[in-house]
Amino acid sequence: MARGEVAVDDPRADDVRELLREHHEFARVHTRPEDIHTLDVDGLTDPAVTFFSFRRDGELLGVGALKEEVEEGHAEVKSMHTVEAARGGGIGRAMLDHLMGVARERGLRRVSLETGATTGFAPALALYEGAGFERCEPFGDYGPSPNSVFLTLPLD
């Protein structure tokens, strides 16, 4: 497990806003505009979303969120992003494990996510599939897209 702490955070904090800007820029570089599904700061402050950060000695190294109520008992992982210099150090896995733990504590039965289908998203896809997520059909408000991969993990 990566050394650091995952905790609820405020997406309006200056350092978080900067990392979210990098997250959106990454999506713009690797995804067609119509297939970018990142949440902005307002979306991340929605009451259905719990936003988390990964910090080491106060330094922001990663973020992730859990959006509940895709449908009853079903949540979505959103806004997973690790700073470029810290990638490969287990931060994404620590965040994902934390999000799954929160989902289980809340009694959710399924967690799903959407990620990009281009090579830029290959590390994210490997992370999710390595954690047991399996490919699925689009869920919630998503429609089919050759630029998206949809994944799901039953929690029972």
Z-matrix of the N, CA and C atoms (Angstrom, degrees):
N
C 1 1.458
C 2 1.522 1 108.49
N 3 1.308 2 115.46 1 138.77
C 4 1.458 3 121.18 2 179.14
C 5 1.527 4 109.91 3 -65.79
N 6 1.309 5 115.97 4 141.92
C 7 1.468 6 120.70 5 178.31
C 8 1.521 7 108.76 6 -76.55
N 9 1.325 8 115.90 7 126.64
C 10 1.449 9 122.31 8 -179.52
C 11 1.509 10 109.83 9 152.90
N 12 1.323 11 115.26 10 -171.93
C 13 1.460 12 120.47 11 -176.51
C 14 1.520 13 110.35 12 -132.70
N 15 1.338 14 115.32 13 133.62
C 16 1.461 15 121.75 14 172.28
C 17 1.519 16 106.83 15 -100.64
N 18 1.326 17 116.56 16 129.66
C 19 1.464 18 121.24 17 -179.54
C 20 1.522 19 109.73 18 -151.09
N 21 1.331 20 115.77 19 158.26
C 22 1.457 21 120.99 20 173.20
C 23 1.524 22 107.48 21 -59.33
N 24 1.319 23 116.55 22 138.44
C 25 1.459 24 121.02 23 -177.95
C 26 1.521 25 109.33 24 -139.59
N 27 1.309 26 115.54 25 173.02
C 28 1.459 27 123.04 26 -178.98
C 29 1.530 28 108.89 27 -103.05
N 30 1.325 29 117.84 28 116.15
C 31 1.469 30 119.13 29 179.56
C 32 1.525 31 113.34 30 -65.90
N 33 1.330 32 117.69 31 -7.97
C 34 1.466 33 120.95 32 178.28
C 35 1.526 34 112.78 33 -88.44
N 36 1.348 35 117.87 34 -7.35
C 37 1.464 36 120.78 35 178.91
C 38 1.532 37 109.14 36 -62.82
N 39 1.324 38 116.60 37 146.21
C 40 1.465 39 120.89 38 -174.80
C 41 1.527 40 113.15 39 -56.81
N 42 1.343 41 117.88 40 -47.56
C 43 1.467 42 119.05 41 -177.90
C 44 1.523 43 111.66 42 -68.38
N 45 1.327 44 116.35 43 -32.83
C 46 1.466 45 120.04 44 177.17
C 47 1.523 46 109.94 45 -68.44
N 48 1.315 47 116.58 46 -43.81
C 49 1.474 48 119.68 47 177.87
C 50 1.533 49 111.01 48 -56.87
N 51 1.321 50 116.51 49 -39.98
C 52 1.467 51 119.98 50 179.86
C 53 1.528 52 110.34 51 -65.59
N 54 1.324 53 117.32 52 -43.37
C 55 1.466 54 119.43 53 179.28
C 56 1.527 55 110.35 54 -67.00
N 57 1.306 56 117.92 55 -37.92
C 58 1.466 57 120.22 56 176.58
C 59 1.531 58 110.99 57 -65.01
N 60 1.340 59 116.79 58 -35.58
C 61 1.470 60 119.88 59 175.29
C 62 1.527 61 109.31 60 -61.31
N 63 1.334 62 117.65 61 -42.70
C 64 1.466 63 121.38 62 177.16
C 65 1.531 64 110.83 63 -63.96
N 66 1.319 65 116.76 64 -39.05
C 67 1.468 66 121.61 65 177.59
C 68 1.529 67 110.71 66 -60.66
N 69 1.325 68 116.61 67 -46.91
C 70 1.468 69 120.71 68 178.95
C 71 1.530 70 110.95 69 -65.08
N 72 1.325 71 117.27 70 -39.08
C 73 1.461 72 120.91 71 178.66
C 74 1.532 73 110.48 72 -64.45
N 75 1.326 74 117.34 73 -42.11
C 76 1.464 75 121.09 74 176.28
C 77 1.527 76 109.65 75 -57.66
N 78 1.322 77 116.75 76 -45.46
C 79 1.469 78 120.53 77 179.08
C 80 1.524 79 110.75 78 -61.45
N 81 1.333 80 117.38 79 -42.13
C 82 1.473 81 120.41 80 -179.38
C 83 1.527 82 111.93 81 -64.32
N 84 1.324 83 116.98 82 -35.11
C 85 1.464 84 121.01 83 -179.51
C 86 1.531 85 110.93 84 -71.63
N 87 1.321 86 117.55 85 -35.71
C 88 1.469 87 121.35 86 -170.50
C 89 1.525 88 115.07 87 -106.58
N 90 1.328 89 118.38 88 0.45
C 91 1.458 90 120.56 89 -172.96
C 92 1.524 91 110.48 90 -140.09
N 93 1.325 92 115.85 91 145.56
C 94 1.466 93 120.04 92 173.61
C 95 1.526 94 108.83 93 -64.91
N 96 1.314 95 119.09 94 144.10
C 97 1.473 96 121.56 95 -175.57
C 98 1.527 97 114.13 96 -52.68
N 99 1.317 98 117.24 97 -39.85
C 100 1.472 99 119.65 98 -177.60
C 101 1.527 100 112.78 99 -70.90
N 102 1.325 101 117.33 100 -11.25
C 103 1.459 102 120.77 101 -178.83
C 104 1.527 103 113.13 102 -111.73
N 105 1.323 104 117.21 103 15.29
C 106 1.468 105 120.78 104 175.15
C 107 1.528 106 107.87 105 -88.04
N 108 1.331 107 115.53 106 122.05
C 109 1.466 108 121.04 107 -175.95
C 110 1.524 109 112.35 108 -120.22
N 111 1.332 110 116.94 109 24.57
C 112 1.459 111 119.63 110 179.55
C 113 1.529 112 109.46 111 -71.03
N 114 1.319 113 115.82 112 148.62
C 115 1.455 114 121.37 113 175.85
C 116 1.526 115 109.60 114 -90.49
N 117 1.320 116 116.33 115 139.36
C 118 1.459 117 119.49 116 173.35
C 119 1.526 118 108.62 117 -83.13
N 120 1.327 119 116.73 118 -179.00
C 121 1.462 120 120.77 119 -177.65
C 122 1.528 121 110.82 120 -58.34
N 123 1.331 122 117.68 121 -42.31
C 124 1.467 123 119.79 122 178.58
C 125 1.526 124 110.97 123 -60.77
N 126 1.325 125 117.25 124 -41.77
C 127 1.460 126 120.57 125 178.24
C 128 1.516 127 112.42 126 -64.01
N 129 1.320 128 116.03 127 -33.53
C 130 1.464 129 120.32 128 -179.26
C 131 1.522 130 112.79 129 -79.22
N 132 1.339 131 117.93 130 -12.02
C 133 1.459 132 120.60 131 175.64
C 134 1.529 133 111.69 132 -97.82
N 135 1.322 134 117.04 133 1.88
C 136 1.460 135 121.70 134 176.24
C 137 1.537 136 108.54 135 -57.67
N 138 1.327 137 118.68 136 140.52
C 139 1.472 138 120.58 137 -179.56
C 140 1.533 139 114.57 138 -59.63
N 141 1.325 140 117.54 139 -21.66
C 142 1.472 141 120.40 140 178.64
C 143 1.523 142 111.88 141 -80.51
N 144 1.332 143 117.97 142 -5.57
C 145 1.466 144 122.59 143 -176.20
C 146 1.529 145 109.67 144 -112.23
N 147 1.334 146 115.50 145 132.70
C 148 1.455 147 121.07 146 170.34
C 149 1.517 148 106.68 147 -111.25
N 150 1.325 149 116.32 148 122.08
C 151 1.454 150 123.02 149 -174.66
C 152 1.524 151 109.84 150 -104.13
N 153 1.329 152 116.25 151 134.22
C 154 1.461 153 122.41 152 -177.98
C 155 1.523 154 110.34 153 -125.92
N 156 1.334 155 114.83 154 153.27
C 157 1.454 156 120.54 155 171.52
C 158 1.519 157 109.00 156 -125.77
N 159 1.321 158 114.64 157 156.52
C 160 1.465 159 122.85 158 171.66
C 161 1.519 160 105.70 159 -110.84
N 162 1.328 161 116.15 160 120.72
C 163 1.461 162 121.16 161 179.69
C 164 1.524 163 110.10 162 -127.07
N 165 1.316 164 114.34 163 144.06
C 166 1.466 165 121.80 164 173.70
C 167 1.518 166 106.49 165 -124.22
N 168 1.324 167 115.30 166 119.42
C 169 1.472 168 120.65 167 -178.52
C 170 1.534 169 110.96 168 51.71
N 171 1.335 170 116.05 169 39.29
C 172 1.457 171 122.12 170 178.12
C 173 1.517 172 115.29 171 84.51
N 174 1.328 173 117.58 172 -12.91
C 175 1.467 174 121.16 173 -178.19
C 176 1.529 175 110.23 174 -84.20
N 177 1.322 176 116.22 175 127.20
C 178 1.458 177 122.28 176 178.05
C 179 1.523 178 110.09 177 -72.19
N 180 1.350 179 116.33 178 121.31
C 181 1.464 180 120.54 179 -179.41
C 182 1.526 181 113.20 180 -119.40
N 183 1.334 182 117.52 181 -16.59
C 184 1.455 183 118.99 182 -179.64
C 185 1.518 184 111.28 183 -166.75
N 186 1.330 185 114.53 184 161.47
C 187 1.462 186 121.58 185 178.04
C 188 1.520 187 109.52 186 -140.08
N 189 1.317 188 114.85 187 162.08
C 190 1.455 189 122.45 188 175.44
C 191 1.515 190 108.45 189 -170.12
N 192 1.320 191 116.57 190 159.68
C 193 1.459 192 120.29 191 -178.51
C 194 1.520 193 110.07 192 -143.53
N 195 1.309 194 114.42 193 156.92
C 196 1.455 195 121.85 194 176.01
C 197 1.523 196 107.25 195 -121.73
N 198 1.323 197 116.09 196 118.73
C 199 1.462 198 122.04 197 179.78
C 200 1.518 199 107.72 198 -105.33
N 201 1.326 200 115.08 199 115.50
C 202 1.458 201 119.50 200 -177.90
C 203 1.515 202 111.53 201 -88.38
N 204 1.305 203 114.48 202 166.77
C 205 1.455 204 123.74 203 172.91
C 206 1.515 205 113.98 204 69.85
N 207 1.342 206 116.45 205 35.27
C 208 1.462 207 118.66 206 166.06
C 209 1.527 208 106.00 207 -56.62
N 210 1.305 209 114.13 208 -44.48
C 211 1.458 210 125.51 209 166.01
C 212 1.519 211 104.59 210 -157.47
N 213 1.295 212 118.85 211 174.00
C 214 1.464 213 120.36 212 -175.22
C 215 1.533 214 111.35 213 -56.69
N 216 1.334 215 115.74 214 126.76
C 217 1.454 216 121.77 215 178.67
C 218 1.519 217 115.14 216 76.27
N 219 1.328 218 117.60 217 8.89
C 220 1.464 219 123.01 218 -172.94
C 221 1.526 220 108.93 219 -126.92
N 222 1.322 221 116.70 220 124.32
C 223 1.469 222 122.09 221 178.84
C 224 1.527 223 109.44 222 -119.93
N 225 1.334 224 114.19 223 168.55
C 226 1.461 225 120.88 224 179.73
C 227 1.521 226 109.97 225 -127.36
N 228 1.323 227 116.41 226 136.97
C 229 1.456 228 121.88 227 171.63
C 230 1.526 229 107.05 228 -79.77
N 231 1.333 230 116.36 229 131.40
C 232 1.466 231 121.89 230 180.00
C 233 1.523 232 109.49 231 -132.34
N 234 1.319 233 115.37 232 155.94
C 235 1.467 234 124.01 233 167.29
C 236 1.521 235 115.19 234 55.81
N 237 1.328 236 117.41 235 35.08
C 238 1.465 237 120.18 236 174.56
C 239 1.526 238 107.98 237 -72.67
N 240 1.330 239 116.29 238 124.96
C 241 1.464 240 119.95 239 178.36
C 242 1.525 241 108.96 240 -159.14
N 243 1.322 242 115.58 241 136.63
C 244 1.464 243 122.84 242 176.31
C 245 1.519 244 107.87 243 -118.52
N 246 1.340 245 116.65 244 139.63
C 247 1.464 246 119.11 245 177.93
C 248 1.525 247 108.94 246 -57.65
N 249 1.305 248 115.67 247 143.86
C 250 1.470 249 120.72 248 -173.27
C 251 1.528 250 112.52 249 -55.54
N 252 1.324 251 118.21 250 -42.67
C 253 1.462 252 121.69 251 -176.64
C 254 1.530 253 112.87 252 -66.75
N 255 1.333 254 117.76 253 -18.39
C 256 1.468 255 121.39 254 -177.27
C 257 1.529 256 113.15 255 -104.59
N 258 1.328 257 117.64 256 1.81
C 259 1.467 258 119.82 257 -178.22
C 260 1.517 259 111.05 258 -65.81
N 261 1.326 260 115.37 259 145.55
C 262 1.459 261 121.32 260 -179.51
C 263 1.518 262 113.20 261 86.72
N 264 1.328 263 117.34 262 1.17
C 265 1.458 264 121.14 263 -177.88
C 266 1.518 265 114.81 264 -101.45
N 267 1.336 266 117.51 265 10.12
C 268 1.456 267 120.67 266 176.22
C 269 1.520 268 114.95 267 90.91
N 270 1.323 269 117.59 268 3.87
C 271 1.457 270 119.98 269 -178.11
C 272 1.526 271 111.23 270 -68.98
N 273 1.323 272 117.63 271 -43.71
C 274 1.463 273 120.76 272 177.89
C 275 1.518 274 111.24 273 -59.81
N 276 1.315 275 116.88 274 -42.66
C 277 1.471 276 120.11 275 179.80
C 278 1.529 277 110.33 276 -66.61
N 279 1.332 278 117.52 277 -40.80
C 280 1.466 279 120.47 278 178.04
C 281 1.530 280 110.29 279 -61.16
N 282 1.331 281 116.74 280 -42.36
C 283 1.463 282 120.82 281 178.76
C 284 1.516 283 110.31 282 -64.90
N 285 1.322 284 117.22 283 -46.96
C 286 1.457 285 120.86 284 -178.89
C 287 1.524 286 110.71 285 -61.99
N 288 1.325 287 117.86 286 -43.85
C 289 1.470 288 121.04 287 177.94
C 290 1.526 289 110.54 288 -60.78
N 291 1.334 290 116.44 289 -40.05
C 292 1.460 291 120.20 290 178.77
C 293 1.533 292 110.37 291 -63.78
N 294 1.328 293 116.62 292 -45.91
C 295 1.465 294 120.21 293 -179.93
C 296 1.525 295 111.09 294 -60.91
N 297 1.338 296 117.01 295 -40.48
C 298 1.462 297 119.56 296 179.09
C 299 1.531 298 110.84 297 -67.03
N 300 1.328 299 117.04 298 -36.82
C 301 1.461 300 120.69 299 176.29
C 302 1.518 301 111.63 300 -63.18
N 303 1.326 302 117.44 301 -43.20
C 304 1.464 303 121.44 302 177.50
C 305 1.525 304 109.82 303 -62.69
N 306 1.315 305 117.14 304 -44.00
C 307 1.470 306 120.82 305 179.35
C 308 1.530 307 110.77 306 -59.46
N 309 1.311 308 116.56 307 -43.58
C 310 1.473 309 120.04 308 178.80
C 311 1.538 310 110.77 309 -64.79
N 312 1.333 311 116.72 310 -44.13
C 313 1.469 312 120.44 311 178.64
C 314 1.524 313 111.29 312 -59.20
N 315 1.306 314 117.41 313 -33.10
C 316 1.466 315 121.89 314 -179.06
C 317 1.523 316 112.38 315 -84.63
N 318 1.321 317 116.93 316 1.14
C 319 1.455 318 120.90 317 177.20
C 320 1.515 319 114.80 318 77.28
N 321 1.325 320 117.01 319 18.92
C 322 1.458 321 119.37 320 178.49
C 323 1.523 322 110.11 321 -72.63
N 324 1.315 323 116.00 322 150.90
C 325 1.468 324 120.87 323 -176.75
C 326 1.530 325 113.79 324 -103.42
N 327 1.336 326 116.59 325 -17.26
C 328 1.465 327 120.19 326 -176.14
C 329 1.524 328 108.80 327 -153.45
N 330 1.333 329 114.68 328 143.27
C 331 1.468 330 121.17 329 173.00
C 332 1.520 331 107.00 330 -129.03
N 333 1.310 332 116.06 331 133.76
C 334 1.465 333 121.73 332 -179.78
C 335 1.519 334 109.39 333 -128.63
N 336 1.321 335 115.56 334 170.13
C 337 1.458 336 120.30 335 177.14
C 338 1.509 337 109.78 336 -159.77
N 339 1.317 338 113.69 337 163.40
C 340 1.468 339 122.47 338 173.76
C 341 1.513 340 106.21 339 -121.82
N 342 1.326 341 115.38 340 135.45
C 343 1.461 342 120.68 341 173.21
C 344 1.521 343 108.42 342 -136.96
N 345 1.299 344 115.86 343 168.79
C 346 1.459 345 120.13 344 -177.94
C 347 1.523 346 112.08 345 -73.73
N 348 1.321 347 114.76 346 157.89
C 349 1.460 348 121.62 347 -178.40
C 350 1.527 349 112.67 348 -100.94
N 351 1.336 350 117.74 349 -4.47
C 352 1.462 351 119.84 350 -178.12
C 353 1.533 352 110.69 351 -82.49
N 354 1.317 353 116.43 352 168.77
C 355 1.470 354 120.86 353 -176.70
C 356 1.524 355 112.51 354 -61.06
N 357 1.319 356 118.69 355 -26.69
C 358 1.456 357 121.05 356 178.20
C 359 1.515 358 113.01 357 -61.64
N 360 1.326 359 116.66 358 -23.64
C 361 1.452 360 121.34 359 -179.04
C 362 1.527 361 112.78 360 -97.66
N 363 1.333 362 118.10 361 3.12
C 364 1.468 363 121.21 362 -177.99
C 365 1.531 364 112.62 363 -56.03
N 366 1.338 365 120.16 364 -43.10
C 367 1.469 366 118.26 365 177.90
C 368 1.529 367 113.03 366 -62.32
N 369 1.321 368 117.41 367 -38.38
C 370 1.467 369 120.65 368 178.16
C 371 1.522 370 110.22 369 -65.13
N 372 1.314 371 116.30 370 -44.43
C 373 1.460 372 120.27 371 179.12
C 374 1.524 373 110.59 372 -60.96
N 375 1.321 374 117.45 373 -42.50
C 376 1.471 375 121.03 374 177.76
C 377 1.529 376 110.78 375 -62.34
N 378 1.329 377 117.35 376 -40.27
C 379 1.465 378 121.04 377 177.23
C 380 1.518 379 110.82 378 -59.86
N 381 1.317 380 116.89 379 -50.61
C 382 1.461 381 120.85 380 -176.40
C 383 1.526 382 111.73 381 -65.77
N 384 1.320 383 116.79 382 -45.64
C 385 1.466 384 118.59 383 179.48
C 386 1.526 385 110.78 384 -66.83
N 387 1.329 386 117.89 385 -34.35
C 388 1.454 387 121.54 386 176.76
C 389 1.518 388 112.53 387 -66.11
N 390 1.335 389 117.00 388 -23.11
C 391 1.462 390 121.96 389 178.12
C 392 1.530 391 111.69 390 -90.45
N 393 1.334 392 117.28 391 2.30
C 394 1.456 393 120.43 392 175.98
C 395 1.514 394 115.57 393 103.06
N 396 1.315 395 118.17 394 -2.15
C 397 1.465 396 119.79 395 176.88
C 398 1.521 397 109.03 396 -67.23
N 399 1.329 398 115.85 397 143.35
C 400 1.463 399 121.86 398 177.85
C 401 1.517 400 109.59 399 -121.46
N 402 1.322 401 115.12 400 149.39
C 403 1.467 402 120.18 401 179.23
C 404 1.523 403 109.85 402 -63.33
N 405 1.331 404 114.13 403 145.37
C 406 1.463 405 120.39 404 -177.91
C 407 1.528 406 109.32 405 -147.26
N 408 1.293 407 115.44 406 177.63
C 409 1.465 408 121.78 407 175.16
C 410 1.523 409 109.13 408 -74.98
N 411 1.332 410 117.87 409 162.05
C 412 1.461 411 119.88 410 175.09
C 413 1.534 412 110.43 411 -55.26
N 414 1.308 413 116.43 412 147.39
C 415 1.461 414 122.14 413 -178.09
C 416 1.527 415 108.35 414 -128.43
N 417 1.325 416 116.21 415 170.62
C 418 1.465 417 120.66 416 178.11
C 419 1.515 418 111.46 417 55.20
N 420 1.324 419 116.53 418 -129.75
C 421 1.470 420 122.12 419 -177.78
C 422 1.525 421 113.44 420 -92.14
N 423 1.328 422 117.46 421 3.29
C 424 1.466 423 120.59 422 -178.88
C 425 1.523 424 110.67 423 -74.89
N 426 1.320 425 114.65 424 148.31
C 427 1.452 426 120.83 425 171.19
C 428 1.517 427 109.04 426 -113.66
N 429 1.322 428 117.97 427 168.17
C 430 1.462 429 120.38 428 178.99
C 431 1.523 430 110.93 429 -61.98
N 432 1.327 431 115.79 430 143.77
C 433 1.462 432 120.95 431 177.59
C 434 1.515 433 108.99 432 -156.18
N 435 1.332 434 117.46 433 135.93
C 436 1.464 435 119.34 434 176.05
C 437 1.534 436 111.90 435 -70.25
N 438 1.341 437 116.99 436 -10.40
C 439 1.457 438 121.59 437 -178.94
C 440 1.520 439 113.64 438 -97.21
N 441 1.330 440 116.92 439 2.66
C 442 1.460 441 122.31 440 -178.81
C 443 1.515 442 110.78 441 -125.02
N 444 1.328 443 114.70 442 147.05
C 445 1.466 444 122.75 443 170.10
C 446 1.533 445 105.68 444 -118.71
N 447 1.314 446 116.35 445 130.05
C 448 1.451 447 121.94 446 179.17
C 449 1.521 448 108.29 447 -108.22
N 450 1.320 449 115.34 448 134.73
C 451 1.455 450 121.67 449 -176.28
C 452 1.517 451 110.08 450 -133.08
N 453 1.319 452 116.60 451 151.64
C 454 1.453 453 120.51 452 179.53
C 455 1.516 454 110.60 453 -144.81
N 456 1.329 455 115.26 454 155.19
C 457 1.459 456 121.67 455 179.16
C 458 1.522 457 108.29 456 -141.26
N 459 1.348 458 117.91 457 113.39
C 460 1.457 459 119.54 458 173.23
C 461 1.530 460 108.97 459 -70.92
N 462 1.320 461 116.68 460 141.48
C 463 1.461 462 120.44 461 -176.40
C 464 1.527 463 113.21 462 -102.70
N 465 1.329 464 118.60 463 0.77
C 466 1.474 465 118.99 464 -179.31
C 467 1.498 466 112.95 465 -85.97
